[in-house]
Amino acid sequence: MLAGDAAHNVHPLAGQGLNLGLADADLLAQALHAREYWRSLGDEKLLRRYERARKADVLAVGWTTDGLQQLFAQPAEPWSWVRNWGMRGFDRSGPIKHWVARQAMGRAQNL
Ligand SMILES: Cc1cc2nc3c(=O)[nH]c(=O)nc-3n(C[C@H](O)[C@H](O)[C@H](O)COP(=O)(O)OP(=O)(O)OC[C@H]3O[C@@H](n4cnc5c(N)ncnc54)[C@H](O)[C@@H]3O)c2cc1C
């Protein structure tokens, strides 16, 4: 069972590695605390619950970061236009920007 960068290494451009690690620690603590009395701390089913609980979050950050990295790696002119258009649109998106920021800060999980 792994957590933090040992479990998932995302590109630093996301600025999300620490947040992901803290969310790992939080959900692992919750899973261990809520375990049935007869399960040991190393119980495989218990640790799979933790892995499943973290999967969607980790995948979403990984895909988003990879997508942004690919987008910003394109040198051709049309791509810089797409990047600028997207960044400006996102900056003005109000509630969407707020929602994404809350997700990134781990606020969606009440950390
Ligand atoms: C340039 C850069 C910018 C970043 N910016 C952000 C940001 O803005 N926001 C954000 O959320 N994240 C950011 N991150 C990512 C964040 O720093 C990491 O995701 C986070 O530190 C991972 O924490 P960790 O405890 O899993 O691993 P680490 O912080 O790497 O801790 C692992 C520890 O284990 C020790 N260790 C390793 N091997 C052994 C061993 N065999 N025995 C004993 N000890 C060992 C290491 O010395 C280290 O102290 C950034 C990363 C980089 C590189």
The ligand as an SDF file (V2000), in Angstrom:
LIG
                    3D

 53 58  0  0  0  0  0  0  0  0999 V2000
    9.2570   21.8500   -8.5110 C   0  0  0  0  0  0  0  0  0  0  0  0
    8.0980   21.2640   -7.7630 C   0  0  0  0  0  0  0  0  0  0  0  0
    7.0450   22.0830   -7.4050 C   0  0  0  0  0  0  0  0  0  0  0  0
    5.9530   21.5630   -6.7130 C   0  0  0  0  0  0  0  0  0  0  0  0
    4.9030   22.3870   -6.3850 N   0  0  0  0  0  0  0  0  0  0  0  0
    3.8530   21.8870   -5.7350 C   0  0  0  0  0  0  0  0  0  0  0  0
    2.7540   22.7490   -5.3830 C   0  0  0  0  0  0  0  0  0  0  0  0
    2.7250   23.9250   -5.6530 O   0  0  0  0  0  0  0  0  0  0  0  0
    1.6920   22.1820   -4.7400 N   0  0  0  0  0  0  0  0  0  0  0  0
    1.6660   20.8540   -4.4290 C   0  0  0  0  0  0  0  0  0  0  0  0
    0.6610   20.3950   -3.8500 O   0  0  0  0  0  0  0  0  0  0  0  0
    2.7050   20.0270   -4.7340 N   0  0  0  0  0  0  0  0  0  0  0  0
    3.8030   20.5090   -5.3710 C   0  0  0  0  0  0  0  0  0  0  0  0
    4.8420   19.6910   -5.6940 N   0  0  0  0  0  0  0  0  0  0  0  0
    4.7830   18.2680   -5.3720 C   0  0  0  0  0  0  0  0  0  0  0  0
    5.0860   17.9960   -3.8850 C   0  0  0  0  0  0  0  0  0  0  0  0
    6.3120   18.5840   -3.5150 O   0  0  0  0  0  0  0  0  0  0  0  0
    5.1630   16.4820   -3.6920 C   0  0  0  0  0  0  0  0  0  0  0  0
    4.0530   15.8680   -4.3280 O   0  0  0  0  0  0  0  0  0  0  0  0
    5.1440   16.1190   -2.2040 C   0  0  0  0  0  0  0  0  0  0  0  0
    6.2800   16.6520   -1.5670 O   0  0  0  0  0  0  0  0  0  0  0  0
    5.1440   14.5880   -2.0500 C   0  0  0  0  0  0  0  0  0  0  0  0
    5.2230   14.2770   -0.6860 O   0  0  0  0  0  0  0  0  0  0  0  0
    5.6670   12.8500   -0.2510 P   0  0  0  0  0  0  0  0  0  0  0  0
    5.6870   12.8740    1.2320 O   0  0  0  0  0  0  0  0  0  0  0  0
    4.8330   11.8110   -0.9400 O   0  0  0  0  0  0  0  0  0  0  0  0
    7.1370   12.6450   -0.8330 O   0  0  0  0  0  0  0  0  0  0  0  0
    8.4690   13.4640   -0.4650 P   0  0  0  0  0  0  0  0  0  0  0  0
    8.1500   14.8850   -0.0950 O   0  0  0  0  0  0  0  0  0  0  0  0
    9.4110   13.1990   -1.6050 O   0  0  0  0  0  0  0  0  0  0  0  0
    8.9770   12.7460    0.8570 O   0  0  0  0  0  0  0  0  0  0  0  0
    9.5860   11.4760    0.8070 C   0  0  0  0  0  0  0  0  0  0  0  0
   10.6160   11.4330    1.9310 C   0  0  0  0  0  0  0  0  0  0  0  0
   11.1040   10.0770    2.0390 O   0  0  0  0  0  0  0  0  0  0  0  0
   12.5210   10.1270    2.1640 C   0  0  0  0  0  0  0  0  0  0  0  0
   13.0420    8.8570    1.6630 N   0  0  0  0  0  0  0  0  0  0  0  0
   13.1530    8.4280    0.3930 C   0  0  0  0  0  0  0  0  0  0  0  0
   13.6710    7.1880    0.3500 N   0  0  0  0  0  0  0  0  0  0  0  0
   13.8690    6.8130    1.6290 C   0  0  0  0  0  0  0  0  0  0  0  0
   14.3680    5.6340    2.2470 C   0  0  0  0  0  0  0  0  0  0  0  0
   14.7660    4.5700    1.5350 N   0  0  0  0  0  0  0  0  0  0  0  0
   14.4240    5.6110    3.6000 N   0  0  0  0  0  0  0  0  0  0  0  0
   14.0240    6.6590    4.3410 C   0  0  0  0  0  0  0  0  0  0  0  0
   13.5290    7.8020    3.8060 N   0  0  0  0  0  0  0  0  0  0  0  0
   13.4600    7.8700    2.4760 C   0  0  0  0  0  0  0  0  0  0  0  0
   12.9650   11.3190    1.3310 C   0  0  0  0  0  0  0  0  0  0  0  0
   14.2320   11.8070    1.7440 O   0  0  0  0  0  0  0  0  0  0  0  0
   11.8440   12.3310    1.6610 C   0  0  0  0  0  0  0  0  0  0  0  0
   12.1120   13.0720    2.8270 O   0  0  0  0  0  0  0  0  0  0  0  0
    5.9420   20.1910   -6.3780 C   0  0  0  0  0  0  0  0  0  0  0  0
    7.0380   19.3610   -6.7280 C   0  0  0  0  0  0  0  0  0  0  0  0
    8.0950   19.8920   -7.4130 C   0  0  0  0  0  0  0  0  0  0  0  0
    9.2630   18.9930   -7.7870 C   0  0  0  0  0  0  0  0  0  0  0  0
  1  2  1  0
  2  3  1  0
  2 52  2  0
  3  4  2  0
  4  5  1  0
  4 50  1  0
  5  6  2  0
  6  7  1  0
  6 13  1  0
  7  8  2  0
  7  9  1  0
  9 10  1  0
 10 11  2  0
 10 12  1  0
 12 13  2  0
 13 14  1  0
 14 15  1  0
 14 50  1  0
 15 16  1  0
 16 17  1  0
 16 18  1  0
 18 19  1  0
 18 20  1  0
 20 21  1  0
 20 22  1  0
 22 23  1  0
 23 24  1  0
 24 25  2  0
 24 26  1  0
 24 27  1  0
 27 28  1  0
 28 29  2  0
 28 30  1  0
 28 31  1  0
 31 32  1  0
 32 33  1  0
 33 34  1  0
 33 48  1  0
 34 35  1  0
 35 36  1  0
 35 46  1  0
 36 37  1  0
 36 45  1  0
 37 38  2  0
 38 39  1  0
 39 40  1  0
 39 45  2  0
 40 41  1  0
 40 42  2  0
 42 43  1  0
 43 44  2  0
 44 45  1  0
 46 47  1  0
 46 48  1  0
 48 49  1  0
 50 51  2  0
 51 52  1  0
 52 53  1  0
M  END
$$$$
